[in-house]
Amino acid sequence: LREISGVTALIYVQTCASEKRRRRKRNAYPDIAERVFINSEICEGCGDCSKQSNCLSIEPVETALGTKRQINQSSCNKDFSCVEGFCPSFVTVHTRDIKRPEIFKGIEAGWPEKPILPELDQHPIRIMVGGVGGTGVVTAGALLGMAAHLEGKAARIMDMAGLAQKGGTVYSYIQLATEDEQISATKIPAGQCDVLIGADAIVAGSKAALSRLKADAVVIVNEDGSPTSDFLGSRDWYAPITDLIHRLRGRTTQGKLISLPVTRIATQVLGDAIFANQILLGMAWQAGQIPLKRESIEKAIHLNGTATEKNLEAFRIGCHLISNPDLIKHIIATIPTTRKPTTLAELVEDRSARLVEYWNDDYAMQYRNLAEQAAKVLPEELAETIATQLYRVMAYKDEYEVARLLTGKSFKQSIEAQFGQGLRLTYHLAPPALGAHGAIRKRAFGYWMRIPMMILGRLQWLRETFLDPFALQQERQKEHAWRDRYIAFVNAISSAPEKYDLSVAEKIAQLPADVRGFGHVKMQAMDAAIQRWDELALSLRKEHK
């Protein structure tokens, strides 16, 4: 091009991953028969997968061992860049679809009794749908616009998506009237929104949404928030859902607010979180807030042509959730939950049992003795921190443990629960024997790798013996030293707590929480924690002050 006089331009056209996902829904693009799954027992929540992929389909998930990561199969674009994260928890499941749930019992057949629809008089009814890109926010606005067109009513739709195609904030402003002249502005003015359908609590609780609500507005909001871009850079990010719901309730003092975990309900009942917005739309209609006939909305869904039956079913379920509020409690009660220890004694018992599986009874007893001694002489908060972080440093994930967790019964059950039985897996590993720490590179291993891993997982009795082929690795030696240093610290402050500043001891006790990941990711975090420990140690003993 430089040899051509004048201005030249080179345009490279490539279909982005988000657009590919949209086309796959319409069977307009080949769908890869692969899905990525994270073994949450191996995951350490280090965030390297998010850093490598920059993908918001990697979401936080609460487990008995803390916050880990999971793949949102409903929004995954299947570009598989997340497997480049330096972590052995990722596996590729060779299947195109996720497992569909059995027909949920408890939802009545057919439609509930129709509500009294609002009348359109001299003023339009203004509806705002707020959510994140890639979940159907714009589609919800388009469906209402088409339904209004089918009834001969005026509709003005304005979608505010900006650069957000997936994961970013998206608003759809919908105004319905009998005549177009009654709609004076394209955008809903401040304080004029009658109905807010909050597909995402973070978006619904934003200033842009709150400023447009009437005092008597009706708000239906999804309590299941999606990660924001902040999650990519902050591995401990969390959504302040409760605060956002309170903010919405304070704004609609004369109206009505309904909040429920719609994403989890959609997944439990329909097997796919992508239908959450259609459930919300059904709820808003059944609540008598949308001045359109149900038949018109049904026809609009048919005309849209994407997953028609599922979208109609989601809309119908939303209607039933309003007509029978007890149904919400019934569905939520069937959603599996993770039980966490609620007391220090339960925590020690749980971690001790895990260490027996990790290595042996003696190792578990060592942990129990240290944790129980700390509980006797130290403040409860500090003792709980020690019990949590002592387990972390003692249960370091070496080759034996990773192999055990990748071939264990619980992992097999989690795969089968989400995808079905008899599926082939590909493992993404970085064995040190193949120079992983020199090149820092992961490799894909076929399902044949399961056999050697099953053998390796049963050889945990070799750990830290002279027969251990992995014991001389620099990473393992640093993990041993890190564990031993923490044990010595616990012994010291438990034997003579009066000699130490326990506020400083609390800070030191929490340091292992920052040492996460595998390979170079973990080693870098460990070096930073050791440096911080050395700084705190200067003021740990009282006589040094």
TORRO-680291 format. One record per residue (C-alpha): y, x, z. Coordinates in pm, whole numbers, padded with zeros to 5 digits, always signed. Layout:
YXZ;...
END
This chain:
+00000+00000+00000;+00238+00290+00065;+00226+00373-00305;+00366+00030-00393;+00742+00007-00398;+00912-00257-00187;+00787-00442+00119;+00410-00482+00146;+00195-00669+00395;-00171-00647+00480;-00313-00970+00622;-00648-00959+00797;-00801-01299+00852;-01079-01339+01106;-01199-01650+01285;-01134-01605+01657;-01403-01667+01916;-01233-01984+02044;-01220-02135+01697;-01584-02045+01639;-01675-02235+01955;-01481-02541+01834;-01657-02532+01500;-01997-02495+01665;-01937-02826+01843;-01893-02988+01504;-02192-02804+01355;-01949-02632+01118;-02031-02277+01226;-02364-02104+01294;-02456-02116+01663;-02615-01802+01802;-02936-01876+01990;-02826-01661+02284;-02647-01714+02613;-02535-01473+02882;-02628-01532+03245;-02530-01345+03561;-02776-01277+03841;-02550-01361+04135;-02775-01174+04380;-02703-00847+04197;-02338-00916+04116;-02097-00755+04362;-01783-00933+04248;-01624-00606+04139;-01449-00768+03842;-01538-00503+03584;-01685-00770+03353;-01351-00954+03353;-01169-00628+03291;-01390-00541+02994;-01395-00886+02834;-01059-01035+02937;-01247-01366+02940;-01176-01664+03165;-01524-01808+03115;-01627-01561+03386;-01558-01763+03697;-01586-01709+04072;-01881-01873+04244;-01940-01898+04617;-02277-01775+04742;-02431-01706+05082;-02326-01342+05035;-01968-01414+04937;-01782-01470+04612;-01970-01356+04302;-01938-01432+03930;-02088-01689+03696;-02056-01773+03327;-01908-02112+03246;-02158-02207+02976;-01939-02498+02863;-01643-02280+02767;-01821-01954+02674;-01715-01831+02329;-02032-01625+02286;-01861-01300+02194;-02071-01132+02467;-01809-00869+02552;-01868-00939+02922;-02203-00756+02914;-02006-00434+02868;-01907-00457+03233;-02086-00174+03414;-02324-00397+03604;-02698-00473+03571;-02659-00837+03671;-02611-00953+03310;-02902-01081+03106;-02912-01244+02765;-03116-01564+02755;-03252-01632+02409;-03175-01999+02373;-02905-02199+02199;-02863-02483+02446;-02837-02526+02818;-03084-02751+02993;-02982-03115+02994;-03019-03300+03324;-03251-03593+03366;-03095-03936+03333;-02890-03984+03646;-03003-04286+03842;-02747-04495+04023;-02497-04563+03743;-02518-04923+03623;-02595-04986+03258;-02318-05118+03040;-01952-05140+03128;-01789-05260+03450;-01560-05561+03451;-01246-05497+03249;-00928-05430+03446;-00594-05603+03396;-00412-05383+03148;-00041-05312+03189;+00199-05496+02959;+00430-05309+02729;+00776-05463+02764;+01114-05304+02703;+01006-04968+02839;+00727-04741+02717;+00441-04628+02938;+00438-04254+02971;+00116-04061+03033;+00082-03689+03085;-00246-03499+03054;-00236-03151+03203;-00512-02892+03187;-00618-02566+03028;-00680-02481+02666;-01026-02531+02524;-01123-02823+02748;-01004-03119+02540;-00652-03186+02671;-00507-03219+02320;-00808-03428+02219;-00735-03676+02500;-00382-03724+02368;-00509-03760+02012;-00760-04029+02116;-00493-04238+02285;-00263-04193+01988;-00532-04310+01746;-00624-04605+01969;-00258-04711+01977;-00241-04679+01598;-00548-04901+01561;-00372-05169+01769;-00047-05139+01574;+00144-05001+01871;+00397-04721+01869;+00284-04387+02001;+00450-04053+02030;+00238-03752+02123;+00372-03408+02202;+00134-03125+02282;+00268-02824+02470;+00011-02551+02413;+00224-02247+02337;-00007-01953+02272;-00283-02104+02486;-00597-02171+02289;-00834-02113+02576;-00763-02078+02945;-00387-02121+02924;-00172-02414+03038;-00170-02713+02803;+00016-03044+02838;-00013-03353+02624;+00280-03596+02659;+00179-03947+02547;+00428-04233+02520;+00312-04582+02423;+00539-04874+02330;+00551-05191+02123;+00821-05048+01894;+00898-04689+01802;+01268-04740+01881;+01179-04785+02248;+01074-04419+02268;+01397-04221+02288;+01259-03869+02341;+00953-03681+02226;+00902-03515+02562;+00857-03718+02881;+01187-03691+03072;+01202-03579+03434;+01097-03848+03681;+00966-04084+03410;+00590-04018+03400;+00383-04323+03495;+00037-04164+03489;-00076-03804+03534;-00429-03716+03433;-00475-03378+03598;-00767-03214+03421;-00688-02900+03621;-00538-02907+03970;-00338-02587+03918;-00167-02730+03609;-00124-03075+03767;+00042-02922+04073;+00287-02710+03874;+00662-02769+03873;+00650-02883+03510;+00415-03168+03604;+00563-03258+03942;+00918-03284+03809;+00816-03555+03560;+00636-03785+03803;+00780-04115+03918;+00763-04182+04289;+00519-04467+04217;+00314-04277+03959;-00065-04287+03955;-00228-03942+03963;-00595-03877+03892;-00671-03510+03941;-00970-03280+03907;-01026-03079+04224;-01223-02812+04036;-00961-02561+03926;-01016-02315+03643;-00936-01945+03688;-00596-01834+03565;-00508-01506+03398;-00438-01369+03749;-00815-01367+03806;-00855-01100+03537;-00654-00853+03741;-00728-00976+04091;-01098-01001+04169;-01034-01186+04495;-00817-01454+04335;-00870-01809+04452;-00715-02142+04360;-00517-02307+04645;-00652-02649+04550;-00588-02814+04888;-00221-02711+04886;-00180-02835+04529;-00332-03174+04614;-00095-03206+04912;+00196-03121+04684;+00097-03399+04444;+00052-03646+04728;+00397-03563+04861;+00552-03628+04520;+00387-03969+04469;+00484-04129+04799;+00487-04481+04655;+00206-04434+04406;-00162-04357+04421;-00353-04030+04408;-00724-03996+04334;-00880-03650+04357;-01244-03563+04296;-01453-03268+04166;-01482-03398+03810;-01610-03073+03659;-01906-03065+03895;-01968-03437+03842;-01970-03391+03463;-02211-03099+03492;-02441-03285+03729;-02453-03610+03533;-02405-03499+03173;-02508-03134+03189;-02180-03003+03049;-01842-02955+03216;-01662-03009+02885;-01689-03386+02933;-01480-03383+03251;-01162-03488+03068;-01330-03791+02913;-01444-03897+03260;-01083-03872+03380;-00964-04072+03081;-01217-04345+03164;-01097-04349+03524;-00734-04386+03418;-00821-04674+03186;-01037-04857+03443;-00757-04815+03698;-00546-05035+03470;-00297-04764+03375;-00345-04741+02998;-00215-05036+02787;-00488-05008+02524;-00809-05200+02469;-01133-05025+02556;-01270-05109+02213;-00980-04922+02051;-01048-04611+02257;-01419-04635+02173;-01337-04654+01803;-01104-04354+01835;-01389-04155+01991;-01613-04253+01701;-01347-04149+01449;-01308-03814+01623;-01671-03751+01537;-01750-03481+01793;-02033-03542+02043;-01962-03913+02007;-02239-04049+02228;-02174-03799+02508;-01800-03863+02503;-01854-04239+02514;-02096-04196+02802;-01844-03977+02989;-01573-04241+02935;-01811-04511+03061;-01900-04306+03371;-01530-04263+03445;-01489-04640+03437;-01774-04685+03683;-01630-04424+03921;-01322-04643+03962;-01502-04977+03980;-01753-04838+04232;-01588-04561+04441;-01908-04512+04645;-02066-04377+04327;-01850-04065+04360;-01998-03987+04702;-02348-04058+04571;-02313-03811+04282;-02150-03541+04495;-02436-03569+04747;-02683-03472+04473;-02494-03156+04369;-02670-02844+04505;-02468-02653+04761;-02501-02306+04908;-02540-02295+05282;-02356-02012+05452;-02412-01891+05808;-02162-02061+06036;-02205-01850+06350;-02241-01479+06418;-02598-01529+06537;-02688-01709+06213;-02522-01434+06012;-02722-01159+06185;-03043-01358+06146;-02982-01420+05776;-02894-01058+05696;-03187-00924+05898;-03428-01139+05699;-03276-01011+05376;-03315-00649+05485;-03685-00705+05550;-03721-00803+05185;-03490-00521+05083;-03696-00251+05257;-03895-00312+05576;-03893-00445+05934;-03772-00118+06086;-03465-00107+05864;-03387-00470+05946;-03429-00402+06318;-03184-00113+06295;-02927-00352+06150;-03000-00619+06410;-02962-00377+06702;-02630-00245+06574;-02490-00592+06503;-02604-00741+06834;-02469-00447+07033;-02132-00487+06860;-02136-00860+06937;-02183-00791+07309;-01884-00560+07360;-01639-00624+07076;-01412-00920+06993;-01587-01189+06789;-01377-01137+06475;-01445-00762+06471;-01814-00815+06546;-01842-01060+06256;-01670-00816+06022;-01913-00544+06127;-02217-00771+06081;-02099-00860+05731;-02000-00514+05612;-02284-00329+05785;-02524-00532+05574;-02326-00442+05262;-02352-00067+05319;-02718-00081+05425;-02834-00302+05136;-02692-00078+04862;-02834-00181+04525;-03041+00109+04398;-03297+00101+04117;-03565-00052+04340;-03342-00337+04452;-03204-00416+04108;-03557-00426+03968;-03672-00652+04254;-03385-00897+04206;-03421-00911+03828;-03791-00996+03854;-03782-01209+04167;-03879-01572+04201;-03528-01694+04285;-03381-01543+03969;-03654-01700+03757;-03582-02036+03916;-03208-02007+03849;-03276-01929+03481;-03515-02223+03449;-03275-02459+03626;-02999-02389+03375;-03188-02320+03052;-03551-02431+03086;-03886-02256+03110;-04059-01991+02902;-03747-01820+02764;-03721-01457+02660;-03462-01235+02829;-03278-00918+02730;-03165-00689+03011;-02845-00485+02995;-02897-00173+03202;-02769+00182+03237;-03060+00387+03373;-02939+00722+03512;-03242+00893+03355;-03095+00816+03011;-02764+00980+03088;-02572+00669+03179;-02337+00849+03413;-02264+01114+03157;-02188+00874+02875;-02124+00569+03099;-02303+00345+02854;-02526+00043+02889;-02828-00029+02675;-03015-00347+02588;-03383-00366+02687;-03622-00630+02563;-03839-00859+02774;-04106-00587+02786;-03884-00418+03047;-03986-00686+03295;-04327-00519+03354;-04197-00172+03454;-03925-00340+03663;-04185-00547+03849;-04371-00226+03930;-04052-00048+04032;-03946-00338+04254;-04270-00302+04451;-04216+00071+04504;-03930+00022+04748;-04137+00198+05014;-04052+00520+04826;-03682+00474+04902;-03525+00782+05066;-03858+00966+05094;-03934+01306+04940;-04118+01114+04666;-03810+00910+04572;-03717+01016+04215;-03368+00866+04252;-03273+01011+04591;-03112+01326+04450;-02869+01142+04227;-02508+01199+04329;-02444+00825+04343;-02736+00762+04580;-02639+01053+04804;-02283+00922+04833;-02416+00574+04917;-02640+00721+05189;-02347+00917+05333;-02122+00609+05319;-02381+00401+05505;-02444+00670+05766;-02073+00713+05826;-02034+00339+05885;-02332+00330+06122;-02184+00620+06320;-01853+00432+06338;-02024+00117+06469;-02217+00317+06727;-01901+00491+06847;-01682+00185+06899;-01971-00018+07045;-02056+00248+07302;-01699+00293+07431;-01464+00024+07292;-01201+00101+07554;-01138+00440+07390;-01040+00292+07054;-00758+00087+06912;-00956-00214+06798;-00683-00332+06560;-00732-00008+06367;-01109-00042+06403;-01086-00384+06235;-00915-00228+05933;-01181+00042+05906;-01459-00213+05950;-01329-00411+05651;-01321-00114+05411;-01671-00164+05263;-01553-00501+05128;-01351-00306+04871;-01643-00084+04769;-01816-00292+04505;-01982-00250+04171;-02213+00009+04022;-02192+00361+03889;-01846+00499+03828;-01684+00167+03926;-01832+00184+04275;-01777+00557+04314;-01407+00525+04236;-01375+00243+04489;-01567+00446+04747;-01342+00749+04704;-01036+00530+04761;-01194+00372+05070;-01287+00711+05217;-00931+00831+05169;-00800+00520+05343;-01056+00564+05623;-00938+00921+05684;-00581+00798+05713;-00672+00524+05961;-00896+00756+06164;-00588+00950+06274;-00479+00657+06489;-00820+00514+06581;-00863+00684+06919;-00613+00583+07184;-00555+00937+07307;-00426+01031+06964;-00131+00794+07003;
END
